[in-house]
Amino acid sequence: MTAPLSAVNDFVVKFANVNGSGSASANSMFAKSVLRMGVPVAVRNIFPSNIQGLPTWFEVRVTGEGHLGRRGGVDMMVAMNPQTWDRDVAEIEPGGYLFYDSTKPMPASKFREDITVVGVPLTAICNAAYTVARERQLFKNIIYVGALAALLGIELEVIEQLLAEQFEGRERLIKANVDALHMGRDWVRDNMAPLGLQVRRADAVGDRIFIEGNQAAGLGAVYGGATVCAWYPITPSTSLAEAFTSYCQELRVDPESGKANFAIVQAEDEIASIGMVIGAGWNGARAFTATSGPGVSLMTEFIGLSYFAEIPAVIFDVQRGGPSTGMPTRTQQADLIGAAYASHGDTKHPMLLPMDPGECFTFGALAFDLADRLQTTVFVMLDLDMGMNEWLTEPFKWDDSRRIDRGKVMSHEELEAGRDFGRYLDVDGDGIPYRTYPGVHPTRGGYFTRGTSRNPYARYSEEGSVYVDNVQRLLRKFETAKSIVPAPELRPASGPTRDGVIYYGSTGPAMHEALGLFERQGRRLDALRIRAFPFSSEVDDFLASHDRIFVVEQNRDAQLRTLLMAENGGDPDRLVPILHFDGTPITARFIVSSISSLMDATQPPGSRPLREAAE
Amino acid sequence: MTYIAKPKLHHPALAPNGLGYLRRDYEGSVSTLCAGCGHDSISAAIIQAAYELDLPPHRVAKLSGIGCSSKTPDYFLGNSHGFNTVHGRMPSVLTGANLANRELIYLGVSGDGDSASIGLGQFAHAIRRGVNMTYIVENNGVYGLTKGQFSATSDRGSKSKKGVVNHDAAIDMVSLALQLGASFVARSFSGDKAQLVPLIKAALRHPGPAFIDTLSPCVQFNNHAGSTKSYDYVREHNEAVNRLDVIADRKPIEVDYEPGTTVSVTQHDGSVLSLHKLADHYDPTDRIAAMAYLAQRQAAGEIVTGLLYVDPEPGDLHGALGTTDRPLNSLSDAELVPGQAALDRINAGLR
């Protein structure tokens, strides 16, 4: 007989529900109550592409040490969905706990011997207290939250406070919810003892905030000065445009006139969305769209126009499982190559790779400065995991002395003073020409924008040398981009090593946890978190100073590794792909086991004796 | 498209307009279209309209898609910013540009392939969204640049230059525009400058989505017997419902028509459209009647031209969105970036 698991502030609870049953807000309240007790949580919503009736799961990792990646494994299953009962029960770790509604008796064969079964007659409690069907369903969720609080040592006052905040001013609703909460708590108190898994008040959350990446990116777009948003609904990006909308309504309505200092259009498709963004960018407004892989596929012709005609645009790509419709409600990092080289002909585009909602905000704002500075499309690559799950992140900060960088725009005064204007003329040697906003001057600065080849003064030309000069200048501009996009972040190992690991995006939290585990195992790995494409010189240095580099990604084809090889001459023999692409977020357990087994099995290719650290 | 600029020389006796600009100041590069192309006549009509309206040339933004017609913005209003976008997608680019700066005048130029085939969706949605623009389709019923394929506006039964008969139904863009809520709908003919110039002037002054379907024969690929978009065919079947004069401000209208044959429509900006009725009982402010009349005449094989519908008090997209009166591209940092104080509040709500 396996002993029941025993842990304080370090376990995983998974809720199995039917979607559309109202469980999401109850589950979210459970997670937030742990946070309010000063204990970090990492939550993940696992949901189907469906509105009502299909299985949905909500995973809460209670993590006193603050590991924000998914851990893997389930210590306690709250099994509220008969459809998925068997697989849910099977997923519980040996010694773990099964919480279920014991109103209807279940045959013994439906349980496991190596787990602790906790039956609470939720339906019976509900039916005794409520008569309306919808009430029975909704309050059942609150009742199980009350029961779980009693079982896991969560302070009931904390949940009561959350209810009071959620239903502020609606006293009857607050009371009804608190009553339901107490029903669950009371039943457990009268019939059971607390479990081996316990939440204990701590001070490990600090002033961090709990927010979805999409919401953070939408707020970032407000701070980045975006005024035009054109979008088309697509999972998992929809909540980004919706967040931008609600933040604009809160922060961008002119107090005197009551009019909007923004324009948001839900377009007829993704092609029109990016068309509007490009029209607005051409005309000097900061504009963006939010989409996912299928949308980027549709936008590619326009993205090429933005590249070649040099028009600023920002695209938030909240990546989901591809290809085609793929797994629309699962996470992946599989749009990297598609975005980097989107469109026909020789094209490439800068990408920002945020790790968490904090960077979704900062990169979300920065993208607009970069797009104006580089006069091209800039991608911000989120994914479903960080985009649609609330993550714990540092509070947002803004430097009030920061000014919007609109890049090289020639003004009416400069034109009037007779300054030479060539729309595609490289006057500074950085590949970035000057532009003018339409309507700036009656006789100077006007030009014809086109996706066809033209000379530095924007006049049509199919002359080979003129074309070559222009596309070479675009390469110079891409070189310039390397020095102004966010630099990678290095986490050196505790001592010198020729082994390294490269990672990016939502892999961050799981990787940081894995790096701690590697150190404990005595494995040294220098870690480089790439934050943008094109790759800056720090990436070249890292490639040159390691004999073996594990490149950890959440896609099948090792897309970042391909970019490292294609753009920076990375040696394929030294770049070892570590790939997780089943649609669930990557875990520290996966990273550690994959890399450890490779390190145990092989010597690094071309390994040389260690030299002391360069400094 | 061309890089040949027109010589700046002009006749000293040419009259400047109210802003002091000559007609020449509204011209562009030398056209590279075929000699006799209807599109060049439309470019000339646009130049004439802008000149007569005293428009500051740089305050017009001209946008187009891809195709023969979409090349033409290079050939007029040379001091305006122009944007030759991608095939069939000019309406979305124009919409975005308009959102960025509502103070410019937006002129979209497109063709029947660009707007009725690949771009039908974007055409429809820009119209139904109420974008304040003048949208001219230079309609020749044929793909010129790729040498003579039928377009979606080719009439069923019409014959291509190679003798192929079109078996697909034609899309009538005027009927579509009426149905989708365009607040100014006209049809004209590139060969009738007297009719076309006032229509373009009225459209440019119209503060809502204004659509002009302009039949514009393709001399190279669609001007033969059996075509329904040739000069001869259009001249023979043209049924103009009215003749238009545009009076920029509220000045008395000089009526030299028979009493009872003139209607006046005052647009929101004060410009007066004085319409001389050629068809009895035709009321250009009655959208439903206009649709019915068009359908009747079309069935009789006639091409109805003139100002077919105008709503003197149209709304537009900015009105629907409640956007600020100032151009969005001119807002200051202080108006755009809420700062740390607002972030502190937001942070506090996320714990």
Boltz contact constraints between the chains, C-beta under 6 A:
constraints:
  - contact:
      token1: [A, 209]
      token2: [B, 347]
      max_distance: 6.0
  - contact:
      token1: [A, 209]
      token2: [B, 350]
      max_distance: 6.0
  - contact:
      token1: [A, 209]
      token2: [B, 351]
      max_distance: 6.0
  - contact:
      token1: [A, 210]
      token2: [B, 350]
      max_distance: 6.0
  - contact:
      token1: [A, 211]
      token2: [B, 350]
      max_distance: 6.0
  - contact:
      token1: [A, 223]
      token2: [B, 337]
      max_distance: 6.0
  - contact:
      token1: [A, 225]
      token2: [B, 336]
      max_distance: 6.0
  - contact:
      token1: [A, 227]
      token2: [B, 328]
      max_distance: 6.0
  - contact:
      token1: [A, 228]
      token2: [B, 99]
      max_distance: 6.0
  - contact:
      token1: [A, 251]
      token2: [B, 338]
      max_distance: 6.0
  - contact:
      token1: [A, 251]
      token2: [B, 342]
      max_distance: 6.0
  - contact:
      token1: [A, 254]
      token2: [B, 324]
      max_distance: 6.0
  - contact:
      token1: [A, 259]
      token2: [B, 322]
      max_distance: 6.0
  - contact:
      token1: [A, 259]
      token2: [B, 324]
      max_distance: 6.0
  - contact:
      token1: [A, 260]
      token2: [B, 322]
      max_distance: 6.0
  - contact:
      token1: [A, 260]
      token2: [B, 323]
      max_distance: 6.0
  - contact:
      token1: [A, 261]
      token2: [B, 324]
      max_distance: 6.0
  - contact:
      token1: [A, 261]
      token2: [B, 331]
      max_distance: 6.0
  - contact:
      token1: [A, 261]
      token2: [B, 335]
      max_distance: 6.0
  - contact:
      token1: [A, 263]
      token2: [B, 99]
      max_distance: 6.0
  - contact:
      token1: [A, 263]
      token2: [B, 321]
      max_distance: 6.0
  - contact:
      token1: [A, 263]
      token2: [B, 323]
      max_distance: 6.0
  - contact:
      token1: [A, 268]
      token2: [B, 125]
      max_distance: 6.0
  - contact:
      token1: [A, 272]
      token2: [B, 92]
      max_distance: 6.0
  - contact:
      token1: [A, 272]
      token2: [B, 122]
      max_distance: 6.0
  - contact:
      token1: [A, 275]
      token2: [B, 89]
      max_distance: 6.0
  - contact:
      token1: [A, 275]
      token2: [B, 92]
      max_distance: 6.0
  - contact:
      token1: [A, 275]
      token2: [B, 93]
      max_distance: 6.0
  - contact:
      token1: [A, 276]
      token2: [B, 92]
      max_distance: 6.0
  - contact:
      token1: [A, 276]
      token2: [B, 95]
      max_distance: 6.0
  - contact:
      token1: [A, 276]
      token2: [B, 96]
      max_distance: 6.0
  - contact:
      token1: [A, 278]
      token2: [B, 93]
      max_distance: 6.0
  - contact:
      token1: [A, 279]
      token2: [B, 93]
      max_distance: 6.0
  - contact:
      token1: [A, 279]
      token2: [B, 96]
      max_distance: 6.0
  - contact:
      token1: [A, 279]
      token2: [B, 97]
      max_distance: 6.0
  - contact:
      token1: [A, 280]
      token2: [B, 96]
      max_distance: 6.0
  - contact:
      token1: [A, 280]
      token2: [B, 99]
      max_distance: 6.0
  - contact:
      token1: [A, 280]
      token2: [B, 100]
      max_distance: 6.0
  - contact:
      token1: [A, 283]
      token2: [B, 97]
      max_distance: 6.0
  - contact:
      token1: [A, 283]
      token2: [B, 100]
      max_distance: 6.0
  - contact:
      token1: [A, 283]
      token2: [B, 101]
      max_distance: 6.0
  - contact:
      token1: [A, 283]
      token2: [B, 329]
      max_distance: 6.0
  - contact:
      token1: [A, 284]
      token2: [B, 329]
      max_distance: 6.0
  - contact:
      token1: [A, 285]
      token2: [B, 100]
      max_distance: 6.0
  - contact:
      token1: [A, 285]
      token2: [B, 328]
      max_distance: 6.0
  - contact:
      token1: [A, 285]
      token2: [B, 329]
      max_distance: 6.0
  - contact:
      token1: [A, 301]
      token2: [B, 86]
      max_distance: 6.0
  - contact:
      token1: [A, 305]
      token2: [B, 86]
      max_distance: 6.0
  - contact:
      token1: [A, 395]
      token2: [B, 347]
      max_distance: 6.0
  - contact:
      token1: [A, 396]
      token2: [B, 343]
      max_distance: 6.0
  - contact:
      token1: [A, 396]
      token2: [B, 347]
      max_distance: 6.0
  - contact:
      token1: [A, 398]
      token2: [B, 340]
      max_distance: 6.0
  - contact:
      token1: [A, 398]
      token2: [B, 343]
      max_distance: 6.0
  - contact:
      token1: [A, 400]
      token2: [B, 339]
      max_distance: 6.0
  - contact:
      token1: [A, 400]
      token2: [B, 340]
      max_distance: 6.0
  - contact:
      token1: [A, 403]
      token2: [B, 333]
      max_distance: 6.0
  - contact:
      token1: [A, 404]
      token2: [B, 333]
      max_distance: 6.0
  - contact:
      token1: [A, 438]
      token2: [B, 61]
      max_distance: 6.0
  - contact:
      token1: [A, 438]
      token2: [B, 81]
      max_distance: 6.0
  - contact:
      token1: [A, 439]
      token2: [B, 58]
      max_distance: 6.0
  - contact:
      token1: [A, 439]
      token2: [B, 59]
      max_distance: 6.0
  - contact:
      token1: [A, 439]
      token2: [B, 104]
      max_distance: 6.0
  - contact:
      token1: [A, 442]
      token2: [B, 58]
      max_distance: 6.0
  - contact:
      token1: [A, 443]
      token2: [B, 79]
      max_distance: 6.0
  - contact:
      token1: [A, 446]
      token2: [B, 58]
      max_distance: 6.0
  - contact:
      token1: [A, 446]
      token2: [B, 79]
      max_distance: 6.0
  - contact:
      token1: [A, 446]
      token2: [B, 80]
      max_distance: 6.0
  - contact:
      token1: [A, 446]
      token2: [B, 81]
      max_distance: 6.0
  - contact:
      token1: [A, 448]
      token2: [B, 74]
      max_distance: 6.0
  - contact:
      token1: [A, 448]
      token2: [B, 82]
      max_distance: 6.0
  - contact:
      token1: [A, 449]
      token2: [B, 83]
      max_distance: 6.0
  - contact:
      token1: [A, 450]
      token2: [B, 84]
      max_distance: 6.0
  - contact:
      token1: [A, 459]
      token2: [B, 3]
      max_distance: 6.0
  - contact:
      token1: [A, 460]
      token2: [B, 1]
      max_distance: 6.0
  - contact:
      token1: [A, 460]
      token2: [B, 3]
      max_distance: 6.0
